[in-house]
């Protein structure tokens, strides 16, 4: 058997340390994703991280660490950017449906290309602002790694929620000041989860809300 390339080996070690596994072929898919992201990054500046090996903890493992809190089968990634966390999550859960939402044309062009090259039939790319995006049924999980504040995130996604929707906000340090400013009676703070990401220094937290949107 031909040994896996170094990038895939490093990703597998990270997954082992995280206590997670991917479906067959998942490590190879994410390795291809990182190489594609590296190529596009040279022209489009999709992420400040340039080295694919550094992208493993900073992007892939960081995103996959939130997987235990993602619920249901319809997931919206708000402000997806380069596809984070949506693409790693979609590779990990091929039976679920993911919508990657971003208003930036160069980013959605990259996402469309990545989804096609990786054969991710469970992913839809949508170019739109969150406030104008509409869905026939509420999402089961809405997640973002990119919003500036929790209050702005909740304001933007209220119309996309149902009574059982879970809202997940990925953060660095514990966002105490942001939590103090939230006054949304329809969004119940469920927990703030500290995340341990192998190979990643600094604090990481996941803020978990459940929502019953205003009528």
C-alpha positions in Angstrom: 0.0 0.0 0.0 1.3 3.4 -1.0 1.8 5.6 2.1 -0.4 8.7 2.5 1.2 12.0 1.6 2.6 14.0 4.5 -0.3 16.4 4.6 -2.8 13.6 4.9 -0.7 11.9 7.5 -0.6 15.1 9.6 -4.4 15.4 9.3 -4.9 11.8 10.4 -2.7 12.4 13.5 -4.7 15.5 14.3 -8.0 13.6 13.9 -6.7 10.8 16.2 -5.7 13.4 18.8 -9.2 15.0 18.5 -10.8 11.6 18.9 -12.6 11.8 15.6 -12.7 9.8 12.4 -13.9 10.7 8.9 -15.8 8.5 6.4 -13.7 6.5 4.0 -11.8 8.8 1.7 -12.5 11.8 3.9 -8.9 12.5 4.8 -8.0 12.4 1.1 -10.8 14.8 0.3 -9.7 17.3 2.9 -6.1 17.1 1.7 -7.3 18.0 -1.8 -9.4 20.8 -0.3 -6.3 22.3 1.4 -4.2 22.1 -1.8 -7.0 23.8 -3.7 -7.3 26.5 -1.1 -3.6 27.1 -1.2 -3.7 27.6 -5.0 -6.6 30.0 -5.0 -5.2 31.8 -2.0 -2.3 33.1 -4.1 -4.7 35.1 -6.2 -7.8 35.7 -4.1 -6.5 36.0 -0.5 -9.2 33.8 0.9 -7.4 33.2 4.2 -4.4 34.7 6.0 -3.0 31.2 6.6 -0.8 30.3 3.6 0.8 27.0 4.6 -1.4 23.9 4.1 0.3 22.2 7.1 -0.6 25.2 9.3 -4.2 25.1 7.9 -4.7 21.6 9.5 -5.0 22.8 13.1 -6.0 26.4 12.3 -8.8 25.5 10.0 -9.7 21.8 9.7 -9.3 20.6 13.3 -10.7 23.8 14.6 -13.8 23.3 12.5 -14.2 19.6 13.2 -13.9 20.2 17.0 -17.5 21.6 16.9 -19.0 18.6 15.3 -20.5 17.1 18.5 -22.8 20.2 18.8 -24.1 20.2 15.2 -27.6 18.7 15.1 -30.1 17.7 12.5 -29.6 17.2 8.8 -29.9 20.7 7.4 -27.0 23.0 8.3 -26.3 26.6 7.3 -22.8 28.0 7.4 -23.2 31.8 7.6 -20.3 33.8 6.1 -18.6 30.7 4.9 -15.7 32.4 3.3 -13.3 29.7 2.2 -15.7 27.0 3.3 -15.0 27.0 7.0 -16.5 25.3 8.9 -19.0 24.1 6.2 -16.7 22.0 4.0 -14.9 20.0 6.8 -18.3 19.3 8.4 -19.8 18.3 5.1 -17.0 15.9 4.4 -17.5 14.4 7.9 -21.3 14.0 7.5 -22.1 13.1 3.9 -25.7 12.3 4.6 -26.5 15.8 5.9 -27.2 18.8 3.7 -25.1 21.9 4.0 -25.7 25.4 2.6 -22.6 27.6 2.4 -23.7 31.2 2.4 -21.5 34.2 1.6 -22.1 37.5 -0.2 -18.5 37.8 -1.5 -18.3 36.8 -5.2 -14.7 35.6 -5.2 -15.3 33.5 -2.2 -18.5 31.9 -3.6 -16.6 31.2 -6.9 -14.0 29.3 -4.9 -16.6 27.5 -2.9 -18.4 26.4 -6.1 -15.2 25.2 -7.6 -14.2 23.3 -4.4 -17.6 21.6 -4.1 -17.4 20.5 -7.7 -13.8 19.2 -7.6 -14.4 17.4 -4.3 -17.7 15.9 -5.5 -19.6 17.2 -2.5 -23.2 16.5 -3.6 -24.5 17.4 -0.1 -23.4 21.0 -0.4 -25.1 24.0 -1.9 -23.3 27.3 -2.4 -25.4 30.5 -2.1 -24.2 34.0 -2.9 -26.4 36.3 -0.8 -26.4 38.4 2.3 -27.7 36.6 5.4 -30.5 39.1 5.8 -31.9 38.4 2.3 -31.4 34.6 2.3 -34.7 32.7 2.5 -35.4 29.0 3.1 -38.6 26.9 2.7 -38.1 25.3 6.2 -36.0 26.4 9.2 -32.4 25.0 9.4 -31.6 22.5 12.1 -28.2 24.1 12.8 -26.9 27.6 11.9 -23.2 28.0 12.4 -20.7 30.8 11.8 -17.0 31.3 12.3 -16.9 34.8 10.9 -19.4 37.2 12.5 -18.0 40.1 14.4 -20.4 39.9 17.3 -22.9 37.5 18.8 -25.6 40.1 18.8 -25.1 40.8 15.0 -25.2 37.1 14.3 -28.4 36.5 16.1 -30.0 39.5 14.5 -29.0 38.3 11.0 -30.3 34.7 11.4 -33.6 35.2 13.3 -35.7 34.7 10.2 -34.0 31.4 9.4 -34.7 29.7 12.7 -37.4 27.4 14.0 -38.3 26.3 17.5 -35.6 23.5 17.4 -32.9 25.4 15.6 -29.5 25.4 17.3 -27.2 28.4 16.7 -23.5 27.9 17.0 -20.9 30.7 17.1 -17.3 29.9 17.0 -15.1 32.2 19.1 -11.6 32.5 20.5 -11.5 33.8 24.0 -14.6 33.5 26.3 -16.9 36.3 24.9 -18.1 37.7 28.2 -18.6 41.2 27.0 -20.6 40.0 23.9 -22.8 37.8 26.0 -23.6 40.7 28.4 -24.9 42.8 25.4 -27.3 40.2 24.1 -31.0 41.0 24.6 -32.8 38.5 22.4 -35.6 36.7 24.4 -36.1 34.2 21.6 -32.4 33.0 21.7 -31.7 30.9 24.8 -28.0 30.5 25.8 -27.5 26.8 26.2 -23.8 26.7 27.0 -20.3 28.1 26.2 -18.1 25.1 25.4 -14.3 25.3 25.7 -12.7 23.5 22.8 -9.3 21.7 22.8 -7.9 21.7 19.3 -4.8 19.6 18.8 -1.8 21.8 17.6 -3.7 25.0 18.2 -2.5 27.5 20.9 -4.9 30.0 22.4 -8.4 29.7 23.7 -11.3 28.5 21.6 -14.9 28.5 22.6 -18.2 27.5 21.0 -21.3 29.5 22.0 -24.5 27.4 21.8 -28.0 28.9 21.5 -31.4 27.4 20.9 -34.0 29.6 19.4 -37.7 30.3 19.1 -37.7 33.2 16.7 -40.1 36.1 17.1 -43.3 35.8 15.1 
